[in-house]
């Protein structure tokens, strides 16, 4: 989509950005993605109030075919996948032995292959872990990023726009309630904590209904045709900057941007979508259970409002957040939102007061309450 008039690629603005294809994927022909198409604020408004098509084809795609794929992934990850049916999706985490977030992936199963899409730059780590854990299981994970591209229809009108591609009736996400501390074993249903409806696309791949709209996994050979069909039906394009602003306002985290090496799922609101609290043993499960039962993770995710006076540039990911000269957390994703102004996701110490007068670098910041 970088050949569309007005497209400005993310790496032409910042050659160190995370939002570009991994070197191996670029070498295999994966193109950069557009930060914007000339008017980022207009593009945000489209995603907020209508629908827009966003190129997210720099995300990594791991394919896991094999008859034991579901039960195998169930044992390795935080999600209850044993009951995941064909044409359903969800989210999962790979945790360290101490319960820290190592990988986050979106999931879809088509009856033959389970597809995992993940952050650019994290594909190799996820695939390496899966390959190490194969043993004698009947699975064959591979990096499919050069074969398939992820696009997203974002906004409240996304399901209707999907009609253009011949796919109708995608159900809204089915989100299970997170139980309180010390719930009874067996109280939670034996299913993923969130279930996304998935349907096949006529060109191959699939459409998955998610919180912000509809994700489309399409063969790269068919990508131009899909984009042309949607644009021909009047669906406008929007850049990654617009998508990121909508995501931040919705407080949806990105692994590796809004997390650090110490992050546990409860700190960044990943328990609801990506963790089943009663599925049994998996790596890192003891920490997840202990923190949930105590009810007090050491840190929490917040949305910060930045004054935008000291600098009109959002702070870089990892910038410390301070209170009275003491570091109390760090900033992850920071954006310029079309309504909220300059905002950022941050992970702060739990005891940081909601009315604290914070600093992000030299910029004053306040917690959204």
Buried (B, 14 or more C-beta within 10 A) or exposed (E): BBEBEEBBBBBBEEEEBBBBBBEBBBEBEBBBBBBBBEBBBBBBBBBBEBBBBBBBBBBBBBBBBBEBBBEBBBBBBBBBBBEBEEBBBBBBBBBBEEBBBBBBBBBBBBEEBBBBBBBBBBBBBBBEBBEEBBEEBEBEBBBBBBBBBBBBBBBEBBBBBBEBBEBEEBEEBBBBEBBEEEBEEEEBEEBBBBBBBBBBBEBBBBBBBBEBBBBBBBBBEBBEEBBEBBBEEEBBBBBBBBBBBBBBBEBBBBBBBBBBEEBBBBBBBBBBBBBBBBBEEBBBBEBBEEBBEEEEBEBBBBBBBBBBEBBEEBBEBEBBBBBEEEEBBBBBBBBBBBEBEBBBBBBBBEEBEEEBEBBBBEBBBBBEE
